[in-house]
Amino acid sequence: MANGLSGPFIDSVGTRVGYACCMLWWSVAAMLFMGLSGWLIGRFGYTPVFIGYGIMPLIALAIVLFLIGPLRPAGRNEYESANTQGI
């Protein structure tokens, strides 16, 4: 999902500046996340933080499924059917 945002940005500003900005953003976001983690641990303890980190993948899955909709098997095309028959 992030590549869909950073790719056009890198294309518009150039590779060197684009990657530098993306690294800067990633570093700042990581520092903020660690700062928030430390604050939460200091204020509430480790248990709520571990529960929150355990729920994050489920929240991410819900967001992805909400954005792309239910997953369905892809239909077979000519290449796949010919390839499975050994042609």
Residue, then its C-alpha position, 0 to 999 in steps of 0.5 A: m500500500a505504501n508503494g502506491l503512495s511513494g512510487p508516484f512521489i519518487d517519480s515526480v521528484g526524482t530518485r535521489v530526493g524521493y528516496a531521501c524523503c521516504m527514508l526521512w519519513w520512515s525514520v521519523a515515523a519509527m521514532l514517533f512509534m517507539g516514543l509512543s510505545g515507551w510512553l504507553i509502557g511507562r503509563f500503563g505497563y507492558t500488558p496493554v502494549f502487548i495486547g495492542y501490538g497483537i491486535m495490529p495485524l488483525i486491524a491491518l487485515a480488516i483494513v485490507l479486506f475493507l479496501i479490496g473487498p472479499l477475496r475470490p479465486a481468479g478465473r482461469n485464462e488460456y495460458e493457465s489451462a494450456n500450461t497445466q495440460g503440458i502444452 
